[in-house]
Amino acid sequence: MALLGLHAVLAWISGEFAYTRPLTEKPVLALVAVQLVAGAVFVVTVCCSRFTIQASKTVFPWLIGIGIALRAVTMFSTPMLETDFCRYMWDGAVLANGMNPYRYSPDQAEKATDSTLPDLAKLARESGNVIHRISYSHLRTIYPPVAQALFAAAYVIKPWSLLTWRFVLAVFDSATLLLLLVVLKNLNLPYTLSAIYWWNPLVIREVFNTAHMDVMALPLVMCAVMLSASNRHNAAGIFLAGAVGVKLWPVVLLPVIWAPLWSRPRCMVLPAGLFVAACSVMFLPIYFSGLDQSLGFAAYGKSWEMNDALYMLLFWVVELLGRIFVWDEGVVQLVTRVIVAAAVVVGIAWVSVSRRSEQVDLWERSLLVVSAVFLLSPTQFPWYFLWLAPFLTVRPRVSLVLLSALLCLYYLRFHFKAIDRVGIFDYYIVWLEYIPVWLLLLREWLKARSTNTVPGLEDRVGIKM
């Protein structure tokens, strides 16, 4: 009930975040304060509850009902501080009208005329304010083809409708919950663990207030892991290719879901061929649009950095070396990203060759891989935490549950940006998000080494995890 009341407050203050209102007049501090309290309630709930199969029978209907109520309260709120959904709407409209969304940037569409690009010019006029509110409008879209198809589906249902888009997201959000329940049942774990996803304030805000699209990849990723657990590796690869078609990050799970095949290279030929073929076909529209620096994928991979801590530490170390070898900032960024990528590859390889073979270990390995990618990434937006959410529900860790509560501190950046002091967030406040999480991760790791167990919430779950 506390969570429900806090989300009602968020929905009420969201009206103060109208796009046309100056950033200095938006109650950013109030937003972060309410989210921190909601996060604290959530963390205490998860850490103090005893998850048992017996309790699931009586508590589960209440759990589902509150989760639905939290989403209903947020569904009609004004988006606060984020406008990525405008890019989704624009891309969907372009594709639904028979054009390649990777070919032109929104800026090019705005400058189009009836004599040069008549269809694009007409669509830009029809979009109203949507095209004017797209972030990085000079770049062509970064979203992969399957995501584009879903953007177009929302446009076909009702053009330029944020509410329609939120209902599309609700379908994938509900599918994620249903698949989680299937997984929990298969692993003989209590259904009440689903609260880690279903009640998570970060999930609710990033999906139903700011309408981020990351939730769309989750059912496909979960299906891939479930199929891999059933030794259906061909189908697992196809589903993972579909997830990559929504957002690129699921590709890091390939070595995990194919781990049983590493000792049988011949058995990998068909699933690898199917995955490569599916991805190749999906990404043809991007290839034919032209691969230059105006493509969002190129710009993101080359220089974007936001809300990071570990990456920033590594960047500072490489920057010191750069002064010795007289590297410019571009080279420093490249070297740092190569080191991070190498660390991720080594970590994935280490996790993938683990000899543990129980079905639950597949979810544990997936959590480790996705968490490492998130925590080492140069961009750690709060909505990227959605990538971890299903795996964390199956293999809960206090450290990562706490991370979901602290990531709302990112929105303080808008407060400091409004007063032209954004460096206070980038170099000081950001550590408040991650240092407590690192300390808990270290504690969990040390405990796991001393007891030879997988860290989690074992003492709060009615069976051995």
C-alpha positions as CSV (number, residue, x, y, z in Angstrom):
1,M,0.0,0.0,0.0
2,A,3.0,2.3,0.6
3,L,4.2,1.6,-2.9
4,L,0.8,2.3,-4.3
5,G,0.5,5.6,-2.5
6,L,4.0,6.7,-3.5
7,H,3.2,5.9,-7.2
8,A,0.0,7.9,-6.9
9,V,2.2,10.8,-5.7
10,L,4.5,10.4,-8.7
11,A,1.5,10.4,-11.1
12,W,0.2,13.5,-9.4
13,I,3.5,15.5,-9.6
14,S,4.1,14.3,-13.2
15,G,1.8,17.0,-14.4
16,E,4.6,19.5,-13.4
17,F,6.9,17.9,-16.0
18,A,5.1,19.1,-19.1
19,Y,7.6,19.3,-22.0
20,T,7.1,23.0,-22.5
21,R,7.8,23.8,-18.9
22,P,11.4,25.1,-18.3
23,L,13.7,22.5,-16.6
24,T,14.4,25.0,-13.8
25,E,10.6,24.8,-12.9
26,K,10.3,21.1,-12.9
27,P,10.3,19.4,-9.4
28,V,13.2,17.1,-10.1
29,L,14.3,16.9,-6.4
30,A,10.7,15.9,-5.4
31,L,10.7,13.2,-8.1
32,V,14.0,11.7,-6.9
33,A,13.0,11.9,-3.3
34,V,9.7,10.0,-3.9
35,Q,11.5,7.5,-6.0
36,L,14.1,6.9,-3.3
37,V,11.5,6.3,-0.7
38,A,9.7,3.9,-3.0
39,G,13.0,2.2,-3.7
40,A,13.6,1.9,0.0
41,V,10.2,0.4,0.6
42,F,10.8,-2.1,-2.2
43,V,14.3,-3.1,-0.9
44,V,13.0,-3.6,2.7
45,T,10.1,-5.6,1.3
46,V,12.3,-7.9,-0.7
47,C,15.0,-8.3,2.1
48,C,12.6,-8.8,5.0
49,S,10.0,-11.1,3.3
50,R,10.2,-14.8,3.6
51,F,9.6,-16.3,0.2
52,T,8.1,-19.7,0.6
53,I,6.0,-21.9,-1.6
54,Q,3.4,-22.1,1.1
55,A,3.0,-18.3,1.4
56,S,2.6,-18.1,-2.4
57,K,-0.8,-19.6,-2.2
58,T,-2.3,-16.9,0.0
59,V,-0.1,-13.9,-0.9
60,F,0.2,-14.4,-4.7
61,P,-3.3,-12.9,-5.7
62,W,-2.5,-9.8,-3.6
63,L,0.9,-9.5,-5.2
64,I,-0.5,-9.6,-8.7
65,G,-3.3,-7.1,-7.9
66,I,-0.9,-4.6,-6.4
67,G,1.4,-4.8,-9.4
68,I,-1.5,-4.2,-11.8
69,A,-2.6,-1.2,-9.6
70,L,0.9,0.3,-9.7
71,R,0.9,0.1,-13.5
72,A,-2.6,1.5,-13.8
73,V,-1.7,4.5,-11.6
74,T,1.3,5.2,-13.8
75,M,-0.2,4.5,-17.2
76,F,-1.8,7.9,-17.6
77,S,1.0,10.0,-16.1
78,T,3.0,12.7,-17.9
79,P,6.4,11.4,-19.0
80,M,9.0,12.9,-16.6
81,L,12.4,14.1,-18.1
82,E,12.6,11.6,-20.9
83,T,11.4,11.8,-24.5
84,D,12.8,8.6,-26.2
85,F,9.3,7.5,-27.0
86,C,9.1,10.4,-29.5
87,R,11.9,8.6,-31.5
88,Y,9.9,5.4,-31.3
89,M,6.8,7.1,-32.6
90,W,8.7,8.7,-35.5
91,D,10.5,5.5,-36.5
92,G,7.2,3.6,-36.4
93,A,5.4,6.2,-38.5
94,V,8.2,6.1,-41.1
95,L,8.2,2.3,-41.4
96,A,4.4,2.1,-41.4
97,N,4.3,4.5,-44.4
98,G,6.7,2.3,-46.4
99,M,10.0,4.1,-45.8
100,N,13.3,2.9,-44.4
101,P,13.7,4.5,-40.9
102,Y,17.5,4.1,-41.1
103,R,17.9,6.2,-44.2
104,Y,17.1,9.7,-42.9
105,S,17.5,11.5,-39.6
106,P,14.6,13.5,-38.1
107,D,16.5,16.7,-38.9
108,Q,16.6,15.7,-42.5
109,A,12.9,15.0,-42.4
110,E,12.2,18.4,-40.9
111,K,14.1,20.1,-43.7
112,A,12.5,17.9,-46.4
113,T,10.2,19.6,-48.9
114,D,7.4,18.5,-51.2
115,S,9.8,18.8,-54.1
116,T,12.6,16.7,-52.6
117,L,11.1,14.1,-50.2
118,P,7.4,14.7,-50.4
119,D,6.3,11.6,-48.3
120,L,8.8,12.4,-45.5
121,A,7.9,16.1,-45.5
122,K,4.2,15.3,-45.2
123,L,4.9,12.9,-42.3
124,A,7.0,15.4,-40.5
125,R,4.1,18.0,-40.7
126,E,1.7,15.3,-39.6
127,S,3.7,14.4,-36.5
128,G,3.1,17.7,-34.8
129,N,5.4,18.2,-31.9
130,V,6.7,14.7,-31.9
131,I,9.5,15.3,-34.4
132,H,10.6,18.5,-32.5
133,R,11.1,16.5,-29.3
134,I,13.4,13.8,-30.5
135,S,16.8,13.6,-28.8
136,Y,19.9,13.5,-31.0
137,S,17.7,14.3,-34.0
138,H,20.7,14.8,-36.2
139,L,21.4,11.1,-35.9
140,R,19.7,8.3,-37.8
141,T,17.9,5.8,-35.6
142,I,19.7,3.3,-33.3
143,Y,16.9,0.8,-32.8
144,P,17.1,-2.6,-34.5
145,P,14.6,-3.9,-37.0
146,V,12.3,-6.0,-34.7
147,A,11.9,-3.0,-32.5
148,Q,11.0,-0.9,-35.6
149,A,8.3,-3.4,-36.5
150,L,6.8,-3.0,-33.1
151,F,7.0,0.8,-33.3
152,A,5.1,0.6,-36.6
153,A,2.5,-1.7,-35.1
154,A,1.7,0.9,-32.4
155,Y,1.5,3.5,-35.1
156,V,-1.0,1.4,-37.1
157,I,-3.2,0.9,-34.1
158,K,-3.3,4.6,-33.4
159,P,-0.8,7.1,-34.9
160,W,1.2,9.3,-32.5
161,S,-0.5,7.9,-29.4
162,L,1.6,7.6,-26.3
163,L,-1.2,5.7,-24.5
164,T,-1.3,3.1,-27.3
165,W,2.5,2.7,-27.1
166,R,2.2,2.1,-23.3
167,F,-0.4,-0.6,-23.9
168,V,2.0,-2.3,-26.4
169,L,4.7,-2.2,-23.7
170,A,2.1,-3.6,-21.2
171,V,1.8,-6.7,-23.4
172,F,5.5,-7.4,-23.2
173,D,5.6,-6.5,-19.5
174,S,2.8,-9.0,-18.8
175,A,4.4,-11.7,-21.0
176,T,7.6,-11.2,-19.0
177,L,5.7,-11.9,-15.8
178,L,3.9,-15.0,-17.2
179,L,7.2,-16.4,-18.3
180,L,8.8,-15.7,-14.9
181,L,6.0,-17.7,-13.3
182,V,6.6,-20.6,-15.6
183,V,10.3,-20.5,-14.8
184,L,9.7,-20.3,-11.0
185,K,7.3,-23.3,-11.3
186,N,9.8,-25.3,-13.3
187,L,12.6,-24.6,-10.7
188,N,10.3,-25.3,-7.8
189,L,10.7,-21.7,-6.5
190,P,8.0,-19.7,-4.9
191,Y,5.8,-17.5,-7.1
192,T,6.2,-14.6,-4.7
193,L,9.8,-14.1,-6.0
194,S,8.0,-12.5,-9.0
195,A,7.5,-9.4,-6.8
196,I,11.2,-8.6,-7.5
197,Y,10.1,-7.8,-11.0
198,W,6.4,-7.0,-10.7
199,W,6.7,-4.5,-7.8
200,N,10.0,-2.9,-8.8
201,P,9.5,0.9,-8.8
202,L,12.3,1.2,-11.4
203,V,10.6,-1.2,-13.8
204,I,7.2,0.6,-13.4
205,R,8.6,4.0,-14.0
206,E,10.8,3.2,-16.9
207,V,8.1,1.2,-18.7
208,F,4.9,3.0,-17.9
209,N,6.0,6.6,-17.2
210,T,8.9,7.2,-19.5
211,A,7.8,4.4,-21.9
212,H,11.2,3.0,-22.7
213,M,11.2,0.1,-25.1
214,D,13.7,-2.2,-23.4
215,V,11.0,-4.4,-21.9
216,M,10.2,-5.7,-25.4
217,A,13.4,-7.8,-25.5
218,L,12.7,-9.6,-22.2
219,P,10.2,-12.3,-23.3
220,L,12.4,-13.2,-26.3
221,V,15.5,-13.5,-24.1
222,M,13.6,-15.5,-21.5
223,C,12.3,-17.9,-24.2
224,A,15.9,-18.3,-25.4
225,V,17.2,-19.3,-22.0
226,M,14.2,-21.6,-21.3
227,L,14.7,-23.4,-24.6
228,S,18.4,-23.7,-23.9
229,A,17.6,-25.3,-20.6
230,S,15.5,-27.8,-22.5
231,N,18.4,-28.5,-24.9
232,R,16.6,-27.0,-27.8
233,H,19.5,-24.9,-29.0
234,N,18.4,-24.2,-32.5
235,A,15.1,-22.6,-31.3
236,A,17.0,-20.8,-28.5
237,G,19.3,-19.2,-31.1
238,I,16.4,-18.1,-33.2
239,F,14.6,-16.5,-30.2
240,L,17.9,-14.8,-29.1
241,A,18.3,-13.4,-32.7
242,G,14.8,-12.0,-32.3
243,A,15.8,-10.4,-29.0
244,V,18.9,-8.9,-30.7
245,G,16.5,-7.5,-33.3
246,V,14.9,-5.5,-30.5
247,K,18.1,-4.4,-28.8
248,L,21.7,-5.5,-29.3
249,W,22.7,-6.5,-25.8
250,P,21.2,-10.1,-25.8
251,V,24.0,-11.2,-28.1
252,V,26.3,-11.4,-25.0
253,L,24.1,-14.4,-23.8
254,L,25.0,-16.6,-26.9
255,P,28.0,-18.3,-25.2
256,V,25.8,-19.0,-22.1
257,I,22.9,-20.6,-23.9
258,W,25.3,-22.6,-26.1
259,A,27.6,-23.6,-23.3
260,P,26.6,-27.3,-23.5
261,L,27.7,-27.4,-27.1
262,W,31.2,-26.1,-26.7
263,S,32.5,-29.7,-26.3
264,R,30.6,-30.8,-29.4
265,P,31.6,-28.2,-32.1
266,R,29.8,-30.0,-34.9
267,C,26.5,-29.6,-33.0
268,M,27.0,-25.8,-33.1
269,V,27.0,-25.5,-36.8
270,L,23.3,-25.5,-37.3
271,P,22.3,-23.2,-34.4
272,A,25.1,-20.8,-35.2
273,G,24.1,-20.8,-38.9
274,L,20.5,-20.1,-38.0
275,F,21.4,-17.3,-35.7
276,V,23.8,-15.6,-38.2
277,A,21.3,-16.0,-41.0
278,A,18.4,-14.5,-39.0
279,C,20.5,-11.5,-37.9
280,S,21.9,-11.0,-41.4
281,V,18.4,-10.8,-42.9
282,M,17.1,-8.5,-40.2
283,F,20.0,-6.0,-40.4
284,L,20.0,-5.7,-44.2
285,P,17.9,-2.4,-44.0
286,I,20.6,-0.9,-41.8
287,Y,23.4,-2.0,-44.2
288,F,21.6,-0.6,-47.3
289,S,20.9,2.8,-45.5
290,G,24.7,3.5,-45.4
291,L,27.2,2.9,-42.5
292,D,28.5,6.3,-41.7
293,Q,28.9,8.5,-38.5
294,S,25.3,9.8,-38.8
295,L,24.0,6.3,-38.0
296,G,23.1,6.1,-34.3
297,F,24.9,2.7,-33.8
298,A,28.2,4.3,-34.8
299,A,27.8,7.4,-32.6
300,Y,26.7,5.3,-29.6
301,G,29.6,2.8,-29.9
302,K,32.2,5.5,-30.4
303,S,31.7,8.1,-27.8
304,W,28.5,8.0,-25.7
305,E,29.2,7.9,-21.9
306,M,26.6,8.6,-19.2
307,N,26.0,7.7,-15.5
308,D,29.0,5.4,-15.4
309,A,31.5,4.8,-12.6
310,L,33.7,1.8,-13.2
311,Y,34.1,2.8,-16.8
312,M,35.0,6.4,-15.7
313,L,37.7,5.1,-13.3
314,L,39.2,3.1,-16.1
315,F,39.0,6.0,-18.5
316,W,40.9,8.2,-16.0
317,V,43.7,5.5,-15.8
318,V,43.9,5.3,-19.6
319,E,43.9,9.1,-19.8
320,L,47.0,9.2,-17.6
321,L,48.7,6.8,-19.9
322,G,47.5,8.9,-22.8
323,R,49.4,11.9,-21.5
324,I,52.6,9.9,-21.7
325,F,51.9,8.7,-25.2
326,V,50.3,11.9,-26.3
327,W,46.9,10.4,-27.2
328,D,43.9,12.5,-28.0
329,E,40.6,12.0,-26.3
330,G,39.3,9.9,-29.2
331,V,42.2,7.4,-28.8
332,V,41.7,7.3,-25.0
333,Q,38.0,6.5,-25.5
334,L,38.8,3.8,-28.0
335,V,41.5,2.2,-25.8
336,T,39.1,2.3,-22.8
337,R,36.3,0.7,-24.7
338,V,38.6,-2.1,-26.1
339,I,39.8,-2.9,-22.5
340,V,36.2,-3.0,-21.3
341,A,35.1,-5.2,-24.2
342,A,38.1,-7.5,-23.6
343,A,37.1,-7.8,-19.9
344,V,33.5,-8.6,-20.8
345,V,34.6,-11.3,-23.3
346,V,36.9,-12.9,-20.7
347,G,34.2,-12.8,-18.1
348,I,31.6,-14.4,-20.5
349,A,34.1,-17.1,-21.4
350,W,34.8,-17.8,-17.8
351,V,31.1,-18.0,-16.9
352,S,30.3,-20.1,-20.0
353,V,32.8,-22.8,-19.3
354,S,31.6,-23.4,-15.7
355,R,30.9,-27.0,-15.0
356,R,27.7,-26.4,-13.2
357,S,24.9,-28.0,-15.2
358,E,21.6,-27.6,-13.2
359,Q,18.9,-25.7,-14.9
360,V,19.0,-22.9,-12.3
361,D,22.7,-22.3,-13.0
362,L,21.8,-21.2,-16.5
363,W,19.8,-18.3,-15.0
364,E,22.7,-17.6,-12.6
365,R,25.2,-17.4,-15.4
366,S,22.9,-15.1,-17.4
367,L,22.6,-12.8,-14.5
368,L,26.4,-12.6,-14.0
369,V,26.9,-11.9,-17.7
370,V,24.2,-9.2,-18.1
371,S,25.2,-7.6,-14.7
372,A,28.8,-7.4,-15.8
373,V,27.8,-5.8,-19.1
374,F,25.7,-3.3,-17.3
375,L,28.2,-2.3,-14.6
376,L,31.2,-2.0,-17.1
377,S,29.2,-0.2,-19.7
378,P,30.0,3.5,-20.5
379,T,26.3,4.2,-20.5
380,Q,24.3,3.0,-17.5
381,F,20.9,4.5,-17.9
382,P,18.3,3.4,-15.3
383,W,16.1,1.7,-18.0
384,Y,19.0,-0.5,-18.9
385,F,18.5,-2.2,-15.6
386,L,15.5,-3.9,-17.1
387,W,17.9,-6.2,-18.8
388,L,18.8,-7.7,-15.4
389,A,15.3,-7.8,-14.0
390,P,14.1,-11.3,-15.1
391,F,17.4,-13.0,-14.1
392,L,17.5,-11.1,-10.8
393,T,13.9,-12.4,-10.0
394,V,15.0,-16.0,-10.4
395,R,18.5,-15.6,-8.8
396,P,17.9,-12.7,-6.3
397,R,20.9,-10.7,-4.9
398,V,20.6,-7.9,-2.3
399,S,23.3,-5.9,-4.1
400,L,21.4,-5.7,-7.4
401,V,18.0,-5.2,-5.7
402,L,19.6,-2.2,-4.0
403,L,21.0,-1.0,-7.4
404,S,17.5,-0.8,-8.8
405,A,16.6,1.5,-5.9
406,L,19.6,3.8,-6.3
407,L,19.6,4.3,-10.0
408,C,16.9,6.9,-9.7
409,L,19.7,9.2,-8.5
410,Y,20.5,9.6,-12.2
411,Y,17.7,12.0,-12.5
412,L,19.5,14.4,-10.2
413,R,21.6,15.2,-13.3
414,F,18.7,17.2,-14.7
415,H,18.6,19.3,-11.5
416,F,22.3,20.1,-11.8
417,K,21.9,20.7,-15.5
418,A,19.2,23.2,-14.8
419,I,21.5,25.2,-12.6
420,D,24.5,24.7,-15.0
421,R,26.4,22.5,-12.5
422,V,26.1,19.1,-14.2
423,G,29.7,18.3,-13.2
424,I,28.6,17.9,-9.6
425,F,26.5,14.9,-10.7
426,D,28.9,13.4,-13.3
427,Y,31.9,13.4,-10.9
428,Y,30.5,13.2,-7.4
429,I,26.8,12.2,-7.0
430,V,27.2,9.3,-9.4
431,W,29.3,7.4,-6.8
432,L,26.4,7.3,-4.4
433,E,24.6,5.0,-7.0
434,Y,27.4,2.5,-7.2
435,I,29.7,2.4,-4.2
436,P,27.1,0.7,-1.9
437,V,26.4,-1.8,-4.6
438,W,30.1,-2.6,-5.1
439,L,30.5,-3.2,-1.4
440,L,27.6,-5.6,-1.3
441,L,28.8,-7.4,-4.4
442,L,32.2,-7.8,-2.7
443,R,30.6,-9.1,0.5
444,E,28.4,-11.6,-1.5
445,W,31.5,-12.8,-3.4
446,L,33.5,-13.3,-0.2
447,K,30.6,-15.1,1.4
448,A,30.2,-17.4,-1.7
449,R,33.9,-18.2,-1.6
450,S,33.8,-19.1,2.1
451,T,30.7,-21.2,1.9
452,N,31.0,-22.5,-1.7
453,T,27.5,-21.4,-2.5
454,V,25.8,-19.0,-4.9
455,P,25.0,-15.7,-3.1
456,G,21.4,-14.6,-3.0
457,L,18.5,-14.5,-0.6
458,E,18.8,-18.1,0.5
459,D,17.9,-17.4,4.1
460,R,14.7,-15.7,2.9
461,V,13.6,-18.5,0.5
462,G,11.9,-21.6,1.8
463,I,14.1,-23.9,-0.2
464,K,17.8,-24.2,-1.1
465,M,18.6,-21.8,-3.9
